[in-house]
Amino acid sequence: MKSTEFKTWMDSIERMSRNQRDKLRKRLEGKENTDEVIALIERNQDDKPACPYCKTSNLYRWGKASELQRYRCRQCNRTFNALTGTPLARLRHKDKWYEYEQTMIQGLSIRKSSDSCGIAKNTSFKWRHRFLQGSRLEDTIC
Ligand SMILES: [Zn+2]
């Protein structure tokens, strides 16, 4: 975003209602949480990771998907990211992963975890099993 554009946007905060500012704050918090999870996921990745399908490192960067760097393998032509082949592949709402993990550490039930994080009970059930497969978020990913 251009700095002039950003300034205009920032000035518009003054005209927002309290309710609108609350929404903005929540959105920013969610974005921050997502950034942290992404940083955690990509932290220990090599510059040139290996293809999870054919194990070669002959790849190129292939844009981003779900905010993660995506790669394309030159050998088998398939695309992947740091989570491909892990229990956390294809799960959505990364902004809530960290909070969800905390509820698991606290020993909350599936229902209580879903209430606490504001996710559906079915999602909570799926996450519980996927997260357990990968022990801790930090370990899974690396
Ligand atoms: Zn490959």
Boltz pocket constraint, residues with backbone or C-beta under 6 A from the ligand:
constraints:
  - pocket:
      binder: B
      contacts: [[A, 51], [A, 52], [A, 53], [A, 54], [A, 55], [A, 56], [A, 73], [A, 74], [A, 75], [A, 76], [A, 77], [A, 78]]
      max_distance: 6.0
